[in-house]
Amino acid sequence: MDTSSLSSPPRAPGRTAHRLAWLDNLRIALTVLVVLHHAAQPYGPADWWYVQGQPRTGALATLSAVDGTFFMSLFFFASAVFVPGSYDRRGAWPFVKGRLIRLGIPVVAGALTIVPGLLYAYYVHYRGYPPISFPRYFTDVYLGLGDKPADWTGPSWPDLQFAHLWFIQNLLAYSVLYVACRQAGRLLRRRNGARIRRVRPAPGHRALLWLTVGIAAATFLVRLRYPLDKWVPFLDFLQIEPARLPQYAAFFTLGILAHRHDWLQRFDARTGWTWLSGGLAGVALLFAIGADADCFGSGGFNGPAALWAAYDSALCVSLCVGLLTLFREAVTRTSRLSTELAADSYGVYIVHLPLVVIAQYYLADRGLSAVGAWAVVSVLVVPAAFLLAAGLRRLLGFRRVL
């Protein structure tokens, strides 16, 4: 089984085991945060979602904006940390084969089952077209083999997409790109001779500040053309959000470097606590003024867009660095329960979305406030998703994937 993605890698003795325990705990927390984030989608941000017409509150819109600044970047980092070790143990082709099984199968299976089911429900409830059977919807609308309606409202045509599985799809693409870089480096070493690898010092305040500036500049430039929440197909397959690509690519690369130079252990905790304090202060300010990305503009050549690109990037770096420090220093305990939850977290990421949407449909028009509905969905879905993932992981056909 390929263990270098969201699921727990093999335990090693001594300090490595301690290190992996806190990373497991971080992975669990991030997985729960993903569920909470999707549970809030119809009740806060103005983004498109599978359930429409629900009560909204600015607090959940701000929560969604804060989540978006860092949590997927941290997921990319945590996943990338284990990529070099897995490659070194297995070699190029076994590594790629394992990734295709571990990541590629869920993407394809989810795109043919979970996602069309969700979008069919949206089609039936909100698009206002005459009812059609699911098989006809799947071929004509989801795959786009039928004619596009003249009054089509989107969000895209055809409906074929990867929904939340975009992260797994992107992680697979990054992993393949990593293999290509390693193979290219191997050829260069054969031609020029082996070089002594220097251990780079862990980033300090100055390096983190320059990282923030670099990400902010790249983010601003990308958003001149691609605002937030604009998804584009790359090579007619890869689903990406260019507005956040600088953050995701940077933190995947940093995860690789963190493994190579042992930054997870060597990073100065005092630096991490300082950046965590700054990040939490930035989050508190957003909640105090009731702001989200829409308040600053999501893109374009203007002051608000530049301000949000800088603020967004600063929160990304500070919260990622700060949470890594927090879990390494303070959330290190492990138990049978935490080990089970960490092992199930990858499955939870895959299966949670239909559970969230079902709960949101069930609570629609029941008179709950936005915060109340979000809380009920969260309380119902978090344990249900972990239980479902645990059950699926124990089935023979799912063991190698989940």
N, C-alpha and C positions, 0 to 999 in steps of 0.2 A: 504493500500500500504506500502510495506517495503521501508523505506526512509533512510536506513543506508548505502547506497552504493554511487554511483556517483551523484545521484540526491539530491536536497535540502531537508534537514530534516525539520520537523515542526518548525515554529518560536516560540520562547519563549520570554517573555517580558524582558525589561531591558538589562543588560549586555550581556545575551546570544544572543539576537537578533543582537546586534552589532558584536558579535563574528562570528555569522553565516553569516553575510553580507560579511565580508572579506574572509571567507572560500568559499563562493559562487563565489566571484571574482577570487580567486585562482583556483577554479575548472574550471571556464570559460577559464582562461589563459592556464591551462594545456591541456584542450580539444583542443583549437586552436593549441597548440604546437604539439599535436599528429598528427593533420591534416598536419601541415607544415612538420613534420618529415617524414610522409609517402609520401608527395608530393616530397620530395627530394631524395627518395630511388633510382630511376633509374639514377639520375644525379650526384651522389657523391660516396657513399660507394660501395665496391665490393661485397656486399651481394647479394644473390639471390633475384630477384623481378619479378613481373608479366609482366613487360615490359622490354625488353632487347634491347641492341644495341644503347643506347642513349648517347649523349655527356656527359662527366663527368668533374667535377672540384673538386680539392682538398678542396676548401672552404666548399662545401656541405658535403664532406666526414668528415671533421672536425666537422661541425655542427651536423651531425648524431652521431658522437662519443660523443660529449658533451651532447646531448640530452639523449643518452643511459646511461650516468653516473648517472642521477638523476631523470628524469621525471616520470618514472613508480614507482620508490621507493616513490616519493612524492604522487603519486596517491594512493598507498597502505596505506600510512600514513593517508591521508585525508579521505579515506573510512573507515579505522579502527577506527577513532575517534568517529564515531557514532554507532559502533557495540555494546558496553556495554550498552548504553542508550536504544537502541532498544530491546536488550535482557531483560533488567530489566523491561521495560514497558510491554512486551508481554509474557515473559516466553519462555522456551526452545523450545517446539514443534511449537507454533505459529511463533516464530522467524525463525526456520528452514524452515517451510512451506513458509513463506514470502520470504525467500532467494531463495528457489527453484523456486518460481514463478518469482521473480524479476531478478534473475541471471541465473537460469537453463533454462528457456524458451528461452531467447535470444541466449544462447549458442547452444542449440539443433536446433532452427529454423535457425540460421545463418549458422550452419554446413550443413544444408540440402538445403539452398538456396543461400546465398551470396557467401560462399566459393567455392562450386562447380561451380558456374557461373564464378568466377574469374579464377579458374584453367582450366576450359574448354576453355576459351579464350586463356590462355597460351598454352594449348595443341594444339589448332588449329594453332596458329601463330608461335610457336617456336620449337615444338618437331619434326616436319618433318615426322610424321606418316600419313598414309592415312586418309582422313577425315572420321569422324563417327558422328552420331547423338548425341545430348546431352543425351537422355535417355540411349543409349548404353554406352557413356562415364561414366555416373553416376554409372551404375551398374558394368561395367567391370573394369574401371580404378579408379574412385573415391572411390568406395567401395571395389575394389580389388577382385571382384568375377570372373573376367576373368584371363587369363594367363598373367604373367608379361613379357613384351617384353625383349628379350635378350639384347638389346642395350638401356635399360631404363636409362635416364639421371637424374632422380630425380626431385625435391629435396628429395623425399621419396617415398616408395611404401607401400600401395597404396597412392593415392593422398589425401585421407581423412585426414583432419587437421582442426584446429580451427582458423588459421590465427590470426588476431588481437583480436579475442574473447578469446584468451588464458588468458588475464588479468581477464575477468569476470569469467572464469572457475576457475582460481587460487583463486580469491577472494571468490568464493563459497566454495572451499576446505578449505581455511583459516577460514572462518566463521564457518563451521562445526567443525573444529578442536577446535575453540574457545569454542563452546558449549560443546564439550567433556571435555575440561579442566575445564570449570565452573561446570559441573556435577561432575567431579572427586573431585574438591575442596569442593563441597557441601557435598559429602560423607565423606571426611576427617574431615570436621567441625562437622558433626554429631558424628563421632567417638571420636574426640579429644577435642570437645568443641569449641565454637566460639572464634575467636581471634580479638583483636582490630586492625583495619586497620590503619596503620600509613600513614600519608601524606608525600610522599617523596619530597624532595626539587627539584626544576627544575634543569635540567642539566646545569652545568657551563663549563668553558673551559676544566678543567681536565677530566670531565666525557665525553665530546664530543671527546676529544683526545683519550681516551681509547676506545670509541665506534669506532672511525676510525681505530685504530690499530686492534681491534678485527675483524671488517668487512674485513679489508685488508688481515689479516692472513687467515681467512676462505675462502675468495675469491681466494687467491693464491693456497690454497690446493685443492679446488674444480676444479680449472682450470688446475691442473696437468693432469686431466683425461678428463675434459669437457671444451674445449675452447669456446670462445665467439661465439654466433650464432649457437651453436650445440643444437638442441632441441631433447628431448627424451620423449617418452611416459611413464608415471608412472601409473602402474596398468592398462595398455592398454587403458587408457582414458585421464588422466590428462597430458596436454602438458606443459612441463616446460623447461626453459633454466637454467640448473644448474649453469652456470657461474655467473649468477646474483641472484641466490637464496639467498645467505647470505644477500644481500642488501634488497631484497624484504621482507624476513621474519623478518629482524631486524626492518624495518620501519613499518610493520604492527603491530608488538609487541609494538613499541614505540607509535603508535597511540592509542592502548589500554591503555597504561600507561598514556599518555597525558590526556585522558579523566578522568581516575581514580584520578589523582593527580592535575588536573586543570593546567597542564603545559602551555596550550595555552595562558592563561592569566598571569601566574606567571613567565614565562620565561623572563629573563633580556634582554631587547632590545639591550643594549650595547654589550652583548655577541653575539647576532644575527648579528648585524651590522659588528662586527669584522670578523665573519666567512663568511658573505656574501662578504666582501671585499677580503678575501683570495680566495674564490671560483671564483670571477670574475677575479682576477689576474691569477689564474690557467687557466681559459678559454682563457684569452687574450694570455697567453704564447702558448697554443696549436695552436691558430690561427696564431700567429706570426711565428711559426716554421712550420706551415702547417702539423700538426701531427694528426693522428687518432690512433685507437687501433692497426691497422696493422703495424704501425711504430714500436711498441714495442713488437710485438708478442702477440698472443691472448691466449697463455697458454704454459704449459710445465715448466720443472725445469730449469730455466735460468734467467739471470739478467733482460733482457727486460720484461719478463712476470711478475717478481716480482715488477719491477718499475711501470708497468701499473696497476697492482692490487692495489698498494699503491696509485698511482695518481688517479685512477678511484674511489677508496673508499673515498679519501679525497675530491674530487669534489662532490661525492654523499652527504656526510654529510654536507659539507659547503654550497652547493647550496640549499639543502632541508631546513636546519636551517635558512639560510639567506633569502630565499624566503618566508618562513613562517613569519619571522620577518618583511620583507618588506610589505607584504600584511596586516598584523595585524596593523602596524603602519601608513601606508601611503595609502593603497588602500581599504578604508573602506566605501566609499559612495555607496549607492544603489539607484536604480531607477526601474521603471516598466520594462525598457529594460533589465537591468542587472538581474532582477528577472526572466524574461522570458528566457534569455540566460542560466542562471543557471539551470532552470527546463528542458531545452532542451539538456543540455550537455551530459547526459547519452545516449540519442537517437543519438546524433551526433557521439559519439564514436562507436556506433553499425553500423550506416548506411554510414559513410563517405568513407570507403575504396573503394567500387565500384565506387563512384563518382570520387575519385582520379584516379583510374586506367582508367576509361573511358576518362577522360581529358588527361591523359598521352598518351593513344593510339591515341587520336585525334591530339595531337601536334607532334607525331612522324614524322620524315622526313619533317618537315616544316621549317628547317633551323634556328631554335632558338638555342641560346647558352644554356648551362646547367642551368645557373642562370636565364636566361630569361624564359625558359620552367618551371622551378620550381616556379618562381614568378607568371606566368600566371595560372598554376594549383592552386596555393594557393589562388589567388584572386578569381578565379571562384568557388572553392569548399567550402571554409569556409562559405560564406553566403548561398550557396545552401544547404549545409549539415544542417545548423541551421534551414533553412526554411522547409526542408523535415522533420526533427525531430519534429518541432513544429506542422506540419500538421498531422503526424502520431500519435503524443501524444494526439491529440484531437479526434481520431477515437475511437469508443466504444471498439473494440476488443484489442486496444493497451494501453488503459489508465492504466490498472493495472500493466502493465509491464514497460512501458516507463514513 
